[in-house]
């Protein structure tokens, strides 16, 4: 119970700093009190005022609580059935669930299964979302030297917009940086790659994820790179020029978790657009 109080206090400080009403995430706290005492991940970004809260669990009962939260937030029945079908296939194991909210309430919900399925299964997973993009999936996997994906994921929103993502892991090896750079080139993200390449010394050689996504059946341009265990100093160098309040949000997240390093820093790259950053810290 002490852990739950600590997480609630941390959540309250972050909500206050971002101007988000407690009610926006109250359903999340009420639905997962046990999970919040185990694994709770918070996230903030340099480009919006959202706060993300993610929990992890498994078992059919946990799956049904996730579905209930999504239903109360307006997710349509076909998408709920889609999620439940994926949960059955992956045997309700290693399920992560995240809610993102801002001052206007819940904006997005995401669910992730960490089951390391084959590329064939990943392609079938996308097909269930109406996505026919097998050649691209296999091309990205080939560039990264992978024959499996680490996570399959879905995104939902109260407005009805939905999507899917695949996450490919990369080891803590300097050779991985060249593979990730090849993905940046393949996806036309050369301009957005610049700030990362300039700080390659502090980024390469760390375990990371490369994710690609689709929204409403269409591929989302670019990709996202999540890098493990980055210091606030390194992140600051990458996001140099970001608004001061964004920098303050990142430092607040670190200080609330008594951490010098974030668990992950996520860098979103897209053709013709500036790099955006999100940081994640968990207890």
C-alpha positions, 0 to 999 in steps of 0.5 A, spaced: 500 500 500 505 504 501 508 503 494 501 505 491 501 512 496 507 513 493 505 512 486 499 516 487 503 522 490 508 522 484 502 522 479 499 528 483 505 532 482 506 531 475 498 532 474 499 539 477 505 541 473 502 539 467 495 542 469 491 536 468 485 534 472 486 528 477 479 525 474 483 524 467 487 518 470 482 517 476 479 511 472 486 508 471 488 508 478 482 505 480 482 499 475 490 497 477 491 499 484 495 492 485 499 493 478 501 500 480 504 498 486 509 493 482 510 497 475 508 504 473 511 508 468 510 515 467 512 519 460 512 526 458 514 530 452 517 536 449 512 537 444 505 537 448 502 537 455 500 530 455 502 525 461 502 518 460 501 512 465 503 505 463 502 499 467 504 491 466 500 485 467 497 478 465 492 473 465 485 474 463 482 478 469 487 483 467 485 483 460 478 484 462 480 490 466 484 493 460 478 492 456 473 496 461 477 502 462 478 503 454 470 502 453 469 507 459 473 512 455 469 511 449 473 505 445 468 502 440 466 495 440 469 493 434 476 495 437 475 492 443 473 485 440 480 486 436 484 487 442 481 481 446 482 477 440 489 479 440 489 478 448 487 471 446 492 469 441 498 471 446 495 468 451 494 474 456 501 474 457 506 480 458 500 485 456 502 493 457 497 498 457 498 506 457 493 512 458 495 519 455 491 525 458 492 532 458 488 538 460 482 536 456 482 529 458 484 522 456 487 523 448 490 516 447 490 509 450 495 504 447 496 496 449 502 492 447 504 485 447 511 483 449 511 476 446 517 476 440 512 473 435 515 471 428 515 476 422 509 472 419 505 473 425 506 480 425 504 481 418 498 477 420 497 482 426 497 488 421 492 484 417 487 484 422 487 491 422 486 492 415 494 493 413 497 490 407 504 492 408 508 486 408 514 488 404 515 494 408 515 490 414 520 485 412 525 490 409 525 494 416 526 487 419 532 486 414 535 492 415 535 491 423 537 484 422 531 481 425 526 475 424 522 477 430 518 483 433 519 484 440 512 488 441 506 488 437 501 494 439 495 497 438 492 504 439 485 507 441 482 514 442 476 516 444 475 520 438 475 513 434 482 513 431 486 507 431 492 504 429 498 499 430 505 498 431 511 493 431 517 494 435 524 491 433 529 491 439 536 492 437 542 490 442 547 494 446 552 494 441 555 499 437 554 496 430 546 497 431 547 504 430 549 503 423 542 499 422 538 504 425 541 509 421 539 505 415 532 505 417 532 513 417 535 513 410 530 508 408 524 512 411 526 519 408 528 521 415 535 524 414 533 531 416 530 529 423 536 524 424 541 530 424 540 531 432 541 524 433 547 523 429 550 529 432 550 526 439 551 519 437 557 518 442 552 518 447 546 514 444 550 508 440 551 502 444 545 502 448 539 497 448 534 500 443 527 499 440 525 501 433 518 502 432 514 503 425 506 504 425 500 505 421 493 509 423 487 507 420 490 502 415 495 507 413 503 507 414 505 513 419 511 516 415 518 515 419 519 511 425 520 512 433 527 510 436 527 508 444 534 508 447 535 505 454 538 509 460 540 516 457 542 521 462 538 528 462 545 531 460 545 527 453 537 528 452 538 536 453 543 536 448 539 532 443 533 537 445 537 543 445 532 549 443 526 546 446 521 550 450 524 551 457 517 548 460 519 542 456 525 541 459 523 543 466 518 537 465 523 532 463 527 534 469 521 534 474 520 527 471 527 525 473 527 528 480 520 525 482 523 518 480 530 520 484 534 518 477 539 521 473 538 516 467 531 516 464 529 508 463 527 510 456 528 516 451 523 516 445 525 520 439 520 521 433 522 522 426 518 523 420 520 526 413 520 534 413 519 534 420 523 536 426 525 531 431 520 530 437 522 527 444 518 523 450 522 520 456 519 515 460 521 513 468 518 507 472 519 505 479 
